Every structure is written in C-alpha cells, then in structure tokens.
Amino acid sequence: AEFSHNRLLLQFIEKKFSDLFEFEILEIKDIPMFNQDEDQSKSFPVQYMYNKLIRADGVIIATPEHNHTITASLKSALEWLSFELHPLENKPVMVLGASYYDQGSSRAQLHLRQILDAPGVNAIVFPGHAFLLGQAKEAFDAEGNLVDDRTVGYLRMCLTKFVKFATVAQSL
C-alpha cells in the first residue's frame, strides 16, 4: 500500500532503535506474483531481496492482517524466497505487525509463523514476545512516532531479546 502502518512501524524501529542493530527496510511491492510456470527467481527484484536477506544476521517481517491472514503480496514474496532460492533457511526471523483492530495482526502472525516454518522456508522463528500493535491509526503521532511509552518499552524489550536470539541462532 502507498501508506502502511506496518511500514510506519518499521520506520519507527529504524529511527528509534538504531542503537540495537543496523536496519534496512526492504519493500516487496516490486516482487512479481508467484507463478512456478514462469520462474522469476533471477529477476532483479527477487535477486535484490535474496542478496539482502542472505547477508542479514536476522530478519524482521511486519505484516498487516487482511481477511484474518497475511497479504497476497507477502505470501507471493515468500513463495519466491522458497521456490529456487532459500535465503530464510536457518535465518532468525522476528514477526510483528500492526492492524486497525484491537487484536493487532495476531491471526496473520500465526499464519506467517506457520509459513516460515514450512519445508523450503525453514526459518528459525523467534518464539514468544509477539509484538501486536492494535489500533494502529491512533498509535502514531504526526511525526510517525509511537505515542504510548509502554508500547515503545515493550517493543524495545522484544527487539533486544530478538538480537540475543539471533546471535544464539547464528551459532547453531
């Protein structure tokens, strides 16, 4: 989407938590829709994402919730990243998300965790400490900052634990 609360959340993480890790936001908008009969594994957008992911020590995926699951574009990107290429295999991955509703993106995150655990993907998914940002329209101020200090504190705790998790997972 041109405007995304999940992108806003990632931009906030990039701005607020630069003391924890180096962070780069990757967009999936240019990844073609998955079609195994027309292999796009060597296309620039898929190769760009692949090359960034294989060099990362850990990955954070932010997902909205559409019809109780992840978006078709995210699912399609994950299909390309598990068809011929496997950059998420044994890669520490944290799932988070923002949604307009109270429960955040809880159902989408559950589905995403299942996908990341699937054969061909085989990511090492960060357990527990789910970050579910509900009421996303009201959660940010005009400058894109989260307005609730407790939410910011919880997000910092989740990210700090993910850094530790990723360090341990990389040694496995």
C-alpha distance (Angstrom), angle and dihedral (degrees) to the residues before:
residue distance angle dihedral
A1 . . .
E2 3.77 . .
F3 3.81 88.1 .
S4 3.79 117.4 32.8
H5 3.78 131.1 173.8
N6 3.80 87.8 -154.0
R7 3.81 90.1 56.3
L8 3.80 87.7 47.4
L9 3.81 89.0 52.4
L10 3.80 91.4 50.3
Q11 3.80 91.0 47.4
F12 3.80 88.9 51.6
I13 3.82 90.0 51.4
E14 3.80 90.5 49.3
K15 3.80 91.5 50.3
K16 3.82 101.3 37.8
F17 3.80 103.6 36.4
S18 3.80 103.7 40.9
D19 3.81 86.8 123.2
L20 3.83 89.8 68.8
F21 3.82 101.9 49.9
E22 3.78 148.0 -26.4
F23 3.78 108.1 -85.5
E24 3.78 134.7 -168.5
I25 3.78 125.8 -179.2
L26 3.80 115.0 -136.8
E27 3.79 120.0 -162.7
I28 3.80 122.6 -144.6
K29 3.82 96.9 -161.6
D30 3.82 93.7 103.9
I31 3.81 95.9 47.4
P32 3.83 107.1 109.5
M33 3.78 120.5 -122.1
F34 3.78 110.2 -89.5
N35 3.79 116.7 -98.8
Q36 3.79 115.6 157.9
D37 3.82 90.6 -158.5
E38 3.82 89.9 62.5
D39 3.79 103.7 44.7
Q40 3.81 109.9 -151.1
S41 3.80 95.3 172.3
K42 3.80 90.3 116.2
S43 3.82 95.2 46.6
F44 3.80 116.2 118.2
P45 3.84 96.8 -112.2
V46 3.81 93.7 49.8
Q47 3.82 93.5 43.1
Y48 3.81 91.2 47.2
M49 3.80 91.5 53.6
Y50 3.80 91.7 43.2
N51 3.81 92.7 52.1
K52 3.80 92.7 48.4
L53 3.81 92.8 47.6
I54 3.80 97.2 48.4
R55 3.82 89.3 54.2
A56 3.81 94.6 49.0
D57 3.80 122.2 98.8
G58 3.80 89.2 -149.8
V59 3.78 140.2 -2.2
I60 3.79 131.4 -137.6
I61 3.80 116.0 -159.2
A62 3.79 119.1 -165.4
T63 3.77 115.8 -160.8
P64 3.76 133.6 -175.2
E65 3.78 119.2 -149.9
H66 3.79 118.3 -113.7
N67 3.81 117.3 176.7
H68 3.83 90.5 -16.0
T69 3.82 94.6 -54.2
I70 3.80 144.4 64.6
T71 3.79 122.1 -67.2
A72 3.79 121.3 -87.2
S73 3.81 89.5 -119.4
L74 3.82 92.5 56.4
K75 3.80 91.2 46.6
S76 3.80 89.9 49.6
A77 3.82 92.3 49.8
L78 3.81 89.9 50.7
E79 3.81 89.8 49.8
W80 3.82 90.3 56.5
L81 3.81 89.3 46.7
S82 3.80 91.7 55.4
F83 3.81 103.1 35.3
E84 3.83 106.0 74.1
L85 3.79 97.7 -20.0
H86 3.80 123.8 57.9
P87 3.82 109.7 -172.5
L88 3.80 93.9 148.5
E89 3.80 94.8 55.7
N90 3.81 107.8 122.7
K91 3.82 88.8 -7.1
P92 3.82 118.2 137.6
V93 3.80 107.9 -117.9
M94 3.79 130.0 -173.1
V95 3.80 119.3 -160.5
L96 3.79 122.6 -152.4
G97 3.75 136.9 151.3
A98 3.76 151.1 175.6
S99 3.78 128.9 -133.4
Y100 3.79 138.7 173.8
Y101 3.79 91.1 -119.7
D102 3.81 133.3 75.7
Q103 3.80 97.2 -105.6
G104 3.80 92.5 57.0
S105 3.78 112.0 -146.3
S106 3.81 94.8 -39.2
R107 3.81 98.2 138.7
A108 3.81 93.0 43.7
Q109 3.79 90.0 49.0
L110 3.80 90.7 51.7
H111 3.81 90.7 52.2
L112 3.79 91.7 44.9
R113 3.81 91.1 52.3
Q114 3.81 89.3 52.6
I115 3.81 91.4 49.9
L116 3.80 92.3 48.2
D117 3.81 89.2 52.6
A118 3.83 93.1 50.7
P119 3.81 123.1 112.5
G120 3.78 108.2 -89.3
V121 3.79 92.8 30.6
N122 3.82 100.2 52.0
A123 3.79 96.8 167.8
I124 3.79 119.8 169.7
V125 3.80 99.0 -119.5
F126 3.80 117.9 -151.3
P127 3.82 105.1 -117.3
G128 3.78 124.5 -137.1
H129 3.79 125.6 -8.6
A130 3.79 92.5 88.3
F131 3.77 111.8 -171.3
L132 3.79 107.3 -145.2
L133 3.79 114.1 174.5
G134 3.78 108.5 -162.1
Q135 3.79 125.9 -174.8
A136 3.81 88.4 29.3
K137 3.82 93.7 174.0
E138 3.80 89.7 64.7
A139 3.82 97.4 34.1
F140 3.82 97.7 79.5
D141 3.79 132.6 58.6
A142 3.82 124.5 -138.3
E143 3.83 90.9 -84.7
G144 3.81 93.3 54.5
N145 3.79 96.3 -104.2
L146 3.79 123.3 137.8
V147 3.79 105.8 -110.6
D148 3.80 100.7 -153.2
D149 3.82 113.8 79.9
R150 3.81 92.6 -157.1
T151 3.81 90.0 55.1
V152 3.81 90.5 50.3
G153 3.81 89.9 48.6
Y154 3.78 92.6 49.9
L155 3.80 91.0 47.6
R156 3.83 90.0 51.4
M157 3.81 90.2 50.6
C158 3.83 91.6 49.8
L159 3.80 92.4 47.9
T160 3.81 92.9 46.0
K161 3.80 90.6 52.2
F162 3.81 90.5 46.4
V163 3.81 90.3 55.1
K164 3.82 89.1 53.4
F165 3.81 90.8 45.3
A166 3.81 91.9 49.7
T167 3.80 91.3 50.0
V168 3.80 91.6 52.4
A169 3.82 93.6 42.0
Q170 3.81 91.8 51.9
S171 3.80 89.8 58.0
L172 3.82 93.0 55.7
